[in-house]
Amino acid sequence: MDFGIFYEIQVNSPLKHREREAQVFHQVLEQVALAEEVGFSNFWSVEHHFQPGFSHCSAPEVLYGALSQRTSKIRIGHAVVLLPFPYNHPVRVAERIATLDILSKGRVEVGTGRSATIQELGGFNIPPDETRARWEEGLRILLNIWNSQDGTFSWKGRYFDIPERTVVPMPIQKPHPPLWLACSNEDTHTLCGKMGLGLLTLVVMLDPDEVARRIQLYRDALKEVQPLGSKINNRAAVFYMVHCAETDKLARENAERAFMSYVNTIFTVGGQLQVAVKEGTRDVPQRAGANLPKGVTRDQVNMDYLLRNRTVICGSPDTCIRQLEHIQKVTGLDHLMGMQQFWSIPHDKVMRSIELFGRHVIPRFARN
């Protein structure tokens, strides 16, 4: 199994204390450098907009450039770049990723997605019922560029009409970096497999049995694959909240507030999507609450629930090992994306968690 460290880049009270925002970005650089040192294979981050406190990673490609010069081995991954225009123009995405691939000497992973929050879609004036079509056309343009010999391409589609042009630079991974897709609902897991893309299962509070069922949907779909990219990426990565400390008691004390804050945000986003359903917005019902277990309400979820249902990894190194052994056995995941940086966990405790997890947990699962 491979291990990635995952970031939203959370900031405590950023609108009142702007200095904290700047400080956190520099702390992230330190954390990722340590993660590389202790054995993490991948760094991943989101792209989110208009999410103060919860996620300040609105320009991830700039952060990646800095990370590429602070590290030498850890792979740098979009989880994800938002492709529905006007979040990002696919030509600009191709240019930025190729530049990063050059600067990082071929360490880029490209996850794509379409976003699900009302704040983001409304802020960029993107109709929710068009996100899949806009995402897919953007991805096909991206691959059209990279699959050409020298970046020369043209395109005429529903959202883009681009005359023949030559895009530079081109990535040094030939013909392009590994491709992934963010998935929360069941349909997207199946689509991901049929397209031959790596699976980024970005779910919260789903127990290992449900995660396993969704991964199996992906693996079954791989049997009917018609790959979009130059080759099939058949890896399954899963998101988990993670905190490791010297004892179970200390780990819980450090992480409980952070984990529950994240859970409450997910419930809030799910509620906003349900409101959109009631107001008649199309293409939302299958996505609303896709990150949540069926029939579970906000007041039923506490730290005991998260630990009992094995939806988080939290404890001493030995406890984290036992939790992860069960998760791996049940789900068959290839890659763990562990989020360890939260607004309420101090930098020194995040660093200690990364160090303990890397030095004591990862060696038990690392690939030969």
PLY file of the C-alpha trace (Angstrom):
ply
format ascii 1.0
element vertex 368
property float x
property float y
property float z
element edge 367
property int vertex1
property int vertex2
end_header
0.00 0.00 0.00
1.12 3.55 -0.74
0.63 6.44 1.67
-0.28 9.99 0.80
-0.70 13.07 2.97
-3.82 15.05 2.06
-4.56 18.76 2.52
-7.49 21.13 2.56
-5.22 23.72 4.23
-7.37 24.73 7.18
-6.89 27.99 9.09
-8.26 29.00 12.51
-10.27 32.29 12.38
-8.51 33.52 9.22
-10.69 36.60 8.68
-9.79 37.97 12.12
-6.16 36.82 12.09
-4.72 37.07 8.58
-1.23 36.34 9.86
-2.37 32.80 10.67
-3.21 32.18 7.02
0.33 33.02 5.88
1.83 31.02 8.74
-0.15 27.90 7.85
1.11 27.85 4.26
4.72 27.82 5.47
3.84 25.14 8.01
2.44 22.99 5.20
5.80 23.18 3.42
7.51 21.95 6.59
4.98 19.17 7.09
5.31 17.84 3.55
9.12 17.91 3.75
8.88 15.80 6.92
6.32 13.48 5.31
8.77 12.79 2.49
11.56 12.12 4.99
9.56 9.56 6.99
8.20 7.57 4.06
5.05 9.10 2.59
4.98 8.54 -1.17
2.44 11.19 -2.19
1.23 14.67 -1.37
-2.35 15.54 -2.37
-4.43 18.67 -2.04
-7.84 19.92 -3.02
-8.83 22.92 -5.08
-11.55 24.83 -3.23
-12.85 28.39 -3.45
-14.79 30.65 -1.05
-14.27 28.31 1.95
-12.68 30.47 4.70
-11.33 28.40 7.55
-12.25 25.06 5.97
-10.01 25.18 2.89
-7.56 27.84 1.76
-6.15 25.79 -1.11
-7.61 27.89 -3.92
-4.42 28.11 -6.03
-2.84 24.68 -5.48
-0.62 24.79 -8.54
1.33 27.70 -6.99
1.83 25.71 -3.79
2.95 22.70 -5.84
5.66 24.74 -7.50
7.08 25.64 -4.09
6.82 22.04 -2.90
8.60 20.79 -6.00
11.68 22.73 -4.89
11.45 21.72 -1.21
11.20 17.98 -1.94
12.85 15.47 -4.25
10.92 12.17 -4.05
7.35 12.65 -2.89
4.85 12.72 -5.73
2.71 15.84 -6.04
-0.96 15.31 -6.80
-4.04 17.33 -7.66
-6.96 15.93 -5.67
-8.38 17.57 -7.61
-8.07 20.23 -10.28
-11.59 21.48 -11.06
-12.19 21.13 -14.80
-15.66 22.60 -15.34
-15.03 25.95 -17.04
-14.70 28.73 -15.85
-12.98 27.23 -12.79
-10.07 26.46 -15.09
-9.51 26.55 -18.84
-8.17 23.16 -19.98
-5.36 24.75 -22.00
-4.17 26.61 -18.90
-4.41 23.37 -16.91
-2.25 21.60 -19.51
0.33 24.38 -19.39
0.50 24.53 -15.59
0.71 20.78 -15.09
3.43 20.41 -17.72
5.43 23.20 -16.08
5.06 21.51 -12.70
6.06 18.15 -14.17
9.26 19.75 -15.46
10.05 21.53 -12.18
9.35 18.39 -10.12
11.28 16.15 -12.54
8.29 14.00 -13.36
6.51 13.68 -10.00
3.02 14.94 -10.89
-0.27 13.04 -10.48
-3.40 14.58 -12.02
-6.72 14.06 -10.32
-9.68 15.87 -11.84
-13.18 16.59 -10.60
-16.15 18.90 -10.86
-16.95 20.26 -7.35
-20.19 19.92 -5.44
-20.61 22.99 -3.25
-23.23 25.62 -3.92
-20.81 28.40 -2.92
-18.28 27.41 -5.56
-20.67 26.64 -8.39
-22.64 29.83 -7.77
-19.51 31.93 -7.37
-18.29 30.89 -10.81
-21.80 30.89 -12.31
-21.65 27.20 -13.26
-25.02 25.44 -13.66
-24.93 22.32 -11.43
-26.54 20.21 -14.14
-23.66 20.98 -16.54
-20.71 20.07 -14.33
-20.24 16.55 -15.69
-20.38 17.63 -19.33
-17.99 20.54 -18.69
-15.62 18.29 -16.75
-15.55 15.61 -19.44
-14.97 18.05 -22.30
-12.17 19.72 -20.35
-10.51 16.36 -19.69
-10.76 15.30 -23.32
-9.11 18.56 -24.42
-6.34 17.99 -21.90
-5.68 14.52 -23.30
-5.96 15.75 -26.88
-3.09 18.12 -26.17
-0.90 15.61 -24.36
-1.49 12.75 -26.79
-0.28 14.89 -29.70
3.40 14.64 -30.58
4.26 18.28 -30.01
1.23 19.86 -28.31
-0.47 20.86 -31.57
-4.23 20.42 -31.42
-7.59 21.94 -32.29
-11.01 21.44 -30.75
-14.65 22.08 -31.54
-17.16 21.03 -28.91
-20.10 22.16 -26.81
-18.17 24.56 -24.59
-14.92 25.20 -26.48
-14.04 26.16 -30.04
-10.25 26.32 -30.26
-8.43 26.79 -33.58
-5.21 24.88 -34.21
-2.55 25.92 -31.74
0.62 24.44 -30.24
0.67 24.25 -26.45
3.98 24.52 -24.61
5.53 23.19 -22.48
4.71 19.49 -22.55
5.03 17.15 -19.54
8.16 15.04 -19.20
6.11 11.97 -18.18
5.18 10.51 -21.55
2.68 11.12 -22.88
1.17 12.51 -19.68
1.16 12.08 -15.88
-1.06 9.44 -14.23
-4.75 10.39 -14.28
-7.25 10.09 -11.42
-10.90 10.99 -10.84
-12.56 12.21 -7.63
-15.54 10.00 -6.76
-18.20 10.25 -4.09
-21.38 8.71 -5.53
-21.73 5.19 -6.89
-22.20 6.19 -10.53
-18.90 8.06 -10.57
-17.04 5.01 -9.21
-18.36 3.02 -12.17
-17.57 5.80 -14.66
-14.04 6.05 -13.28
-13.38 2.37 -13.92
-14.83 2.43 -17.43
-12.58 5.38 -18.29
-9.48 3.65 -16.90
-8.74 6.43 -14.41
-7.29 6.02 -10.93
-9.92 6.13 -8.19
-9.89 8.92 -5.60
-12.64 7.90 -3.18
-13.32 11.14 -1.32
-15.87 9.96 1.22
-16.32 10.63 4.93
-17.98 8.47 7.62
-18.53 5.43 5.40
-17.55 2.19 7.13
-15.04 -0.19 5.50
-17.77 -2.49 4.14
-19.38 0.39 2.23
-16.00 1.65 1.01
-15.23 -1.89 -0.16
-18.51 -2.05 -2.07
-17.70 1.17 -3.90
-14.17 0.05 -4.73
-15.65 -3.17 -6.11
-17.95 -1.13 -8.37
-14.79 0.51 -9.71
-12.94 -2.78 -10.15
-15.92 -4.37 -11.92
-16.11 -1.41 -14.30
-12.41 -1.82 -15.12
-13.36 -5.09 -16.82
-15.20 -3.02 -19.46
-12.59 -0.29 -19.67
-12.29 2.04 -22.64
-9.34 4.12 -21.41
-9.32 7.85 -21.95
-5.62 8.16 -21.25
-2.62 6.47 -22.80
-2.74 3.67 -20.24
-5.00 2.37 -17.49
-4.44 3.62 -13.95
-6.10 0.88 -11.88
-5.19 2.11 -8.39
-7.80 2.82 -5.70
-7.04 5.62 -3.22
-9.28 6.39 -0.24
-9.51 9.48 1.99
-9.31 9.18 5.78
-8.88 11.61 8.63
-5.73 10.57 10.50
-4.03 11.48 13.77
-1.30 9.55 15.53
0.08 10.30 19.00
1.99 8.49 21.74
-1.21 7.15 23.33
-4.82 6.59 22.28
-5.97 9.08 24.90
-3.67 11.84 23.65
-4.57 11.17 20.01
-8.26 11.52 20.80
-7.71 14.69 22.83
-5.79 16.22 19.92
-8.12 15.13 17.13
-11.71 15.00 18.41
-12.53 18.68 17.92
-10.89 18.72 14.49
-12.55 15.55 13.23
-16.00 16.60 14.43
-15.61 20.04 12.86
-14.84 18.38 9.52
-17.82 16.05 9.88
-20.15 18.97 10.67
-18.97 20.77 7.54
-19.75 17.69 5.44
-23.25 17.55 6.91
-23.70 21.25 6.11
-22.63 20.78 2.48
-24.94 17.77 2.17
-27.80 19.86 3.55
-27.17 22.61 1.02
-27.32 20.05 -1.77
-30.59 18.67 -0.44
-32.05 22.18 -0.48
-30.93 22.48 -4.10
-32.81 19.26 -4.84
-36.01 20.64 -3.32
-35.60 23.81 -5.36
-35.45 21.78 -8.55
-31.76 21.90 -9.43
-31.02 18.96 -11.71
-28.12 16.48 -11.48
-27.85 16.96 -7.73
-29.93 14.14 -6.14
-27.36 11.39 -6.76
-24.63 13.58 -5.35
-26.44 15.01 -2.33
-25.23 13.23 0.78
-23.01 10.88 -1.21
-20.33 11.27 1.46
-22.70 10.32 4.28
-23.96 6.96 5.58
-27.62 6.41 4.81
-30.03 7.14 7.63
-27.44 8.75 9.90
-28.16 12.24 11.24
-25.76 14.85 12.51
-26.70 14.35 16.17
-25.90 10.62 15.95
-22.28 11.17 14.97
-19.61 11.72 17.61
-16.02 10.57 18.06
-17.17 7.23 19.46
-19.23 6.68 16.30
-16.26 7.48 14.05
-13.95 5.11 15.92
-16.51 2.33 16.35
-17.33 2.31 12.64
-13.66 2.57 11.62
-14.23 5.69 9.56
-11.10 7.43 10.91
-7.57 6.37 11.85
-6.73 7.72 15.28
-4.59 6.48 18.15
-1.14 5.32 19.11
1.02 3.78 16.36
-0.06 0.27 17.41
-3.72 1.28 17.36
-3.36 2.95 13.96
-1.75 -0.22 12.64
-4.66 -2.36 13.87
-7.23 0.05 12.44
-5.48 0.17 9.09
-4.98 -3.60 8.92
-8.75 -4.02 9.20
-9.48 -1.28 6.65
-7.01 -2.70 4.13
-8.28 -6.26 4.58
-11.91 -5.27 4.07
-11.56 -2.62 1.35
-8.53 -3.74 -0.67
-7.42 -0.13 -1.14
-4.04 0.51 -2.80
-3.41 4.00 -1.46
-4.31 5.83 1.74
-4.84 9.60 1.54
-4.56 10.72 5.14
-5.59 14.23 6.15
-3.60 15.29 9.22
-3.60 19.11 9.09
-6.70 20.64 10.71
-7.41 24.17 11.93
-7.62 23.12 15.60
-4.53 20.87 15.78
-1.32 22.87 16.44
1.55 22.58 13.98
3.83 20.77 16.43
1.21 18.07 17.02
0.65 17.67 13.28
4.40 17.25 12.82
4.52 14.66 15.62
1.61 12.76 14.08
3.32 12.69 10.69
6.57 11.49 12.26
4.98 8.73 14.36
2.82 7.53 11.47
5.73 7.55 9.04
8.28 5.89 11.29
6.05 3.27 12.93
2.91 2.68 10.84
4.00 2.98 7.21
6.80 0.37 7.48
4.18 -2.26 8.35
2.37 -1.72 5.05
4.94 -0.34 2.62
5.31 -1.98 -0.77
8.32 -4.26 -1.25
0 1
1 2
2 3
3 4
4 5
5 6
6 7
7 8
8 9
9 10
10 11
11 12
12 13
13 14
14 15
15 16
16 17
17 18
18 19
19 20
20 21
21 22
22 23
23 24
24 25
25 26
26 27
27 28
28 29
29 30
30 31
31 32
32 33
33 34
34 35
35 36
36 37
37 38
38 39
39 40
40 41
41 42
42 43
43 44
44 45
45 46
46 47
47 48
48 49
49 50
50 51
51 52
52 53
53 54
54 55
55 56
56 57
57 58
58 59
59 60
60 61
61 62
62 63
63 64
64 65
65 66
66 67
67 68
68 69
69 70
70 71
71 72
72 73
73 74
74 75
75 76
76 77
77 78
78 79
79 80
80 81
81 82
82 83
83 84
84 85
85 86
86 87
87 88
88 89
89 90
90 91
91 92
92 93
93 94
94 95
95 96
96 97
97 98
98 99
99 100
100 101
101 102
102 103
103 104
104 105
105 106
106 107
107 108
108 109
109 110
110 111
111 112
112 113
113 114
114 115
115 116
116 117
117 118
118 119
119 120
120 121
121 122
122 123
123 124
124 125
125 126
126 127
127 128
128 129
129 130
130 131
131 132
132 133
133 134
134 135
135 136
136 137
137 138
138 139
139 140
140 141
141 142
142 143
143 144
144 145
145 146
146 147
147 148
148 149
149 150
150 151
151 152
152 153
153 154
154 155
155 156
156 157
157 158
158 159
159 160
160 161
161 162
162 163
163 164
164 165
165 166
166 167
167 168
168 169
169 170
170 171
171 172
172 173
173 174
174 175
175 176
176 177
177 178
178 179
179 180
180 181
181 182
182 183
183 184
184 185
185 186
186 187
187 188
188 189
189 190
190 191
191 192
192 193
193 194
194 195
195 196
196 197
197 198
198 199
199 200
200 201
201 202
202 203
203 204
204 205
205 206
206 207
207 208
208 209
209 210
210 211
211 212
212 213
213 214
214 215
215 216
216 217
217 218
218 219
219 220
220 221
221 222
222 223
223 224
224 225
225 226
226 227
227 228
228 229
229 230
230 231
231 232
232 233
233 234
234 235
235 236
236 237
237 238
238 239
239 240
240 241
241 242
242 243
243 244
244 245
245 246
246 247
247 248
248 249
249 250
250 251
251 252
252 253
253 254
254 255
255 256
256 257
257 258
258 259
259 260
260 261
261 262
262 263
263 264
264 265
265 266
266 267
267 268
268 269
269 270
270 271
271 272
272 273
273 274
274 275
275 276
276 277
277 278
278 279
279 280
280 281
281 282
282 283
283 284
284 285
285 286
286 287
287 288
288 289
289 290
290 291
291 292
292 293
293 294
294 295
295 296
296 297
297 298
298 299
299 300
300 301
301 302
302 303
303 304
304 305
305 306
306 307
307 308
308 309
309 310
310 311
311 312
312 313
313 314
314 315
315 316
316 317
317 318
318 319
319 320
320 321
321 322
322 323
323 324
324 325
325 326
326 327
327 328
328 329
329 330
330 331
331 332
332 333
333 334
334 335
335 336
336 337
337 338
338 339
339 340
340 341
341 342
342 343
343 344
344 345
345 346
346 347
347 348
348 349
349 350
350 351
351 352
352 353
353 354
354 355
355 356
356 357
357 358
358 359
359 360
360 361
361 362
362 363
363 364
364 365
365 366
366 367
